[in-house]
Amino acid sequence: MTQPNRTGRHSAPVRSTSARGTAAAQVVDDAAPTTEWEDADYVADTKRSFFSRLYTGTGAFDIIGKRKRWYIVSGVIMLICVLSMIFRGFTFGIDFEGGTEISLPNAAPLTTHSVEQVVGDALGSPPESVQIAGSGDTASIQVRTEHLDQSQTNKVTEALVDKFGPTIKAADVSSSDVSSTWGHEITKRMAIALVVFLIIIFVYIAIRFDREMSIAAMASLIFDVVVTAGVYSLVGWEVTPAMVIGLLTILGFSVYDTVVVFDKVQENTRSVFATSRRTYAEQANLAVNQTLMRSINTTIISVLPIIALMVIAVWMLGVGTLKDLALIQLVGVVVGTYSSIFLATPLLVTLKERRKDVAAHTRKVLGRRERSAA
């Protein structure tokens, strides 16, 4: 007697006759009842609306099957960022390079251009940067130059007072020095912190997952670092300690998102060799679809307070020091979500399919489908 399986369809009976042993084994394998982790008769419904497919997570988005496209997109993005870092470089803040920062109130008729011209005439060379920090009555113009001695600082102050007095008085002009030794120490500690972070993450992923997952996760993490730094280079904002702190923070977010996706991949592929209905790549693609909405929701929830930080703290309150932290986190969260979905998992499947057992199972599944179609 036939027994109904979980999908309501009847499985074929098992026959013990030797003449039909091979055929019976094939029938039993093809019609075996499905397990809880796999819907063997599932076919992605691509005719549903976009949001229906997104929320149901039924695997209708073929991300893994089109992974070559995502490799090209990721490669182009990474190439642009690398070229920007090579040819455009970074604008390091005074905390890294050292120098002198001169601050004075931002009041009419002062402008960044006029202040830059006065300071340049006084020193014989233009300053490294002139920018406005803050807003309203608390706004100030900050001039950053190479390290100045006391006589040079006094000369700049006198030139500013002569040009913009009586709006600007000598007491309104302040200066502070940061030694290059301090900047080198910060750079050294930043590099050490980044290397230690990457080592800890690699060890954790190597213990938590297998070799291929560890490699894919680390490649995704390197992509996040390069692209986030490249965007910072393209924008041209100064590299500050706040930017470094933000970079380490978003790397943690990226690893978390990748681990969540890999957990689902591991769950879906745990017994993939026990059936010939789906390939490893198809099970991984289903896992990405099942976690896609969660990744989007997490990204939106993370991005909203960052945008609020940029709007309220930077533009409304004029706390310019927070814009570095806000930008690096905004870019990092978006890039981290992209890499966990469109780079880490596709790369994992590519690495897995190089294994003999996975490749043999894939051929078995595709061969079964060819026989069924015939």
N, C-alpha and C positions, 0 to 999 in steps of 0.2 A: 504494500500500500504506500502511496506517496504521502509525504508529510509537508504541510504548508510551511514555508519559510517566513522570515520577518516581513517581507514585502508582499505576502499574500499569494505568491505563486508557488506551485508545487515543484519540488525537486525530483529529479529522475531517480528511479530505484537503482541500487547497487547490485550488479550481476557478478556472479562468481565464475562464470564460464570462461575458460581460458581462451576460447576462440574470439571472444569479444572483450578480453581483458583490457586491451589498450584503449578501445573505443569507450568502454564503460568508465575507465579512469578519467578520460577526457571529459565525459559527460558529467561525472561527479564533480570534477574540478570547476567546470564552467557553470554548473547550476548549484553549487554548494551554497547553503544558507549564509547570509552575510553576518558580520559581527557588528557590535555596537559602534566601533570606531569607523566603520566604512559603510556607506550606502552604495553597494556594488552596482545597482541599476540606475544610479544617478546620471542624468545627462543635463549639462548646464543649459538653462533656458536663456538664450541670448535674445529672445524676442521681447522680454520684459523691458520696462523703462529703466533708464540709467539708475535712478535712485532706488528702484525696487531691487535691482541686482546688487547695488551697493549695500543696502541694509540687510538683505537676506544672506549675503555671503555664500552663495551657492556655487561659486567657481566660474561664473560666466565671464569674468575678466581674465583673458589669457595672457597673464604677465610673464609666466615662465616660458611659454611657448614662443613668445616674441622677445626673448631675452637678448638676442643679438642687437635688436633695435635699442634696447636700454644700455647695452654696452657701448654703443656708438655715442648715444646722448651723454652718458657719463664721461666717456673719453674726451668728447669735445669740451664739456664743462671744465674738466680737470686741466685740459691743455690751455684753455684761456686763462685760468687762474695761475697756472705755473708760469706762463709767459708774462703775466702781469707782475708776478713776484720777481721775475728775472730782470725785466726791462724797466718797469715802473718802480719796483721796490716798495719799501714801507716808509712811512713818516713816523720816526721814533720820537716819543715825547721827551721832555727834559729829564724825566726820571730815569731814562735809559742812556741818553747821550750826554747828559750833564750840560751846564750852561747857566745863563742868567735870565730870570724872568722879571720884566718890568711891568707893573700894573698901574693904571691910572683911570679915573672915572670916565665913563662914556657920556660926555655932554657936548652939546652943540658949541662950537662948530667942528668938533673933532670927528674924524672918520678914520677908518682903518688905513685908507690910502694916504691921507695927510700925515697920520702918525708914522707910517712906514717911511714916508719921504723924509720927515724931520730926523728920525732916528738914523736912517741911512746916511744923511748928510753929516750928522754929528760923528758917526763912527767911520765913515769912508767906505762902508759896504752895507748892503741892505740886511735887515734882520732875517732870521730864519722863518719866522711866522709872526703874523699880527692878526688876532682874532678877537671877537666880542664874546665875553662870557657873562651869563646872566641876562636879565631883562628888567625893564623899568628903571626905577631909581637905583637899584642895586647893580645894574649892568656896569661892566668894566672892560677896558681894552687891555689885552695882555700881549706883551711884546716879548718874544723869545729870541735870544741871541746866543752866540758863543760866550764862553766865560769872560766876563768883564772885571777889570780891577776897579778899585774905588774911584780913581781919577776918571776913568771912562764912564762909570755910572753917573758921577757928578756932571760930566759934560753932557750926557744925554738928558739929564734932569733939567739943566739950565736951558738947553735948546728947546725942550718942550714948554717950559715956563715962558720963555721969550716969545715963542710962536703962538701959544694959546692962552697967555695971561690976559686979563685976570681970571678967566674961567678956571685955569689950572694953576695951582700954587705948588711950591716945592714940597709942602707937606702932603699933597695929594698923590705924589709919585712914590711908589714903594718898589723895592727890588728884593729878590731872593736868589741865592746861588745853590746849585746842586752839582756836586763834584762828579766827574766821569767815573771815579772809582765806585761810587754808589750805584751808578747806572750799570756798570759791568757786573756788580754783585747781584743786582736784580735780574739781569739777563741770565746769569749762571744759574740762579735758583729757579728761574722759570723753566730752563731747559731740563734741569734735574727733576723738577716736579712733573713735567710732561713725560719724561722717560719712565719714571717710577710708576706713573699712572698707567701707561701703556703695558708695562710688564705685569702689573697686578691684574689688569683686565685680561691679558693673554693667559695668565696662569688660571684665573677663575674660569674662563671659557673652556680652556683645555681640560679642566677637571669636570666641568659641568656638561660639556658636549664632547663630540668626537673630533678627530683631527680636521676633517673637512669643514665642519662648522667653525672651528677655531680660526682656520685660515680665512674663511669668508668673512667672519666677524671682524678680524683684524684689518683685512683689506677695506672693509666698509668704514672702519674707524679712521684709517689713514686718509681715505677719500674725504671724510668729514673735516679733518684737520686742514688738508690742502685747500679744499674749496672755501671753507670759512675764512682762512687766512687770505686766500686769493681775492675774495669779495672785499675784505678789509683793505687790501692793496688797491683794488680798483676804485673804491670810494675815496681813498686818500686820507682817511681820518688818522689821527695820531695813535700809535701803539702805546698804551698806558698799562700800569699794573691792573687796572679795572678790566681791561680787555683780556688780559691773561687769566684772571679769575673767571671771567665769563666763559672763556674757551674751555677750561677744565670742567666747568659746570655743564655745558652743553654736550661734551663728550660723554659724561655720565648719562645724560638723557638718551643719547644715541645708542649706547650700549644696552640700556634698559629696553628700548623699543626693539632692538635686534633680538635680544634674549626672549622677549615675548613671542615674536614671530617664530623663532627657532623652536621654542617649546611646542608650539602648535604643529610645526613640521615634524618634530620628533614623535608627537602623539599620532599623527596621521600615517606616518611611515613605519611605525613600530613593527607591524606584521605585514608589510607590503609584499614580502616574498611568499606569503601563504596563499595568495590569490593571483590569478592571471587576468584580472579585470582592469586594473589600473597600473600605470607606470609610476616610478618614483617621482618623476617630474610632474605628473598630473596630481598626485597626492600633495606635493609641495605647493603647487598652484592653488589647490583647494585651501590649504592652510593660510596662504597669503590673503585669499579672498575672505576667509573667516575672520581674520584679524585686521582687515583693511579699514573697516568702520571704526574700530577701536583706536587704530593709529591716527585716523583723521580727527576723531573727537579729542584725543589726548593732545594733538598738535594745536587745535583751536583753543582748548582750555589753557594751554601753555602760552600761546601767542597773545591772547587778549590782555593779560596783565602786563606783558612786555610793551605792547602798544600803548597801554595806559601810562606806563612809566615814561615812554618817550613823549607822549602828548602833554601830560601834566607836569612831570618833573623837569623836562628839558625845555619845552616850548612855553608853557604857562608860568612855571616858577623860575625858569632860567637856571636850573642846576646843571650846568654844562658838563660837569664831571660824570654824570650818569649816562650820557648819550653813548659813551664807549661801551659800557656794560650792556645797555639796551640793544645796541646794534649787533653786537657779537652774539647775544642770546637769541635774537630774532632770526638771524641768518642760520645759526647753529641748529635751532629747533627744526626749521624747515628742511635743511640739508640732511639732518639726522633721520627724519621721517622718510625722506626720499631714498636714502641709501639703504635703510632696513628693508624697504619694499622692493625697490627696483634694481638693487645691486647685490645686497648680501645674499638673499635667497636665490636669485638666478645664478650667482656665482657658486653657491653651495650645490645646486643641481648639476652644474657643469663639472664640478670636481667629483661629485658622486658618480656621474655617468662614465667616468674614466675607470671606475672599479669594475672588475670582471663580473662579479655577481650582479651588480646593478645593470650593467650592459646586457648580460644574458637574460635577465628578467624582462628588460624592455623589449628585447627581440621576441621573447615568448609572448608577451602581451600583444605586440603588433602582429605577430604571426597568427595568433588566435582570431584577431579581428579580420584579418585577410581571409581566413577560412570561413568565418561567419558571413562575411560579405559575399563570398563566392557561393 
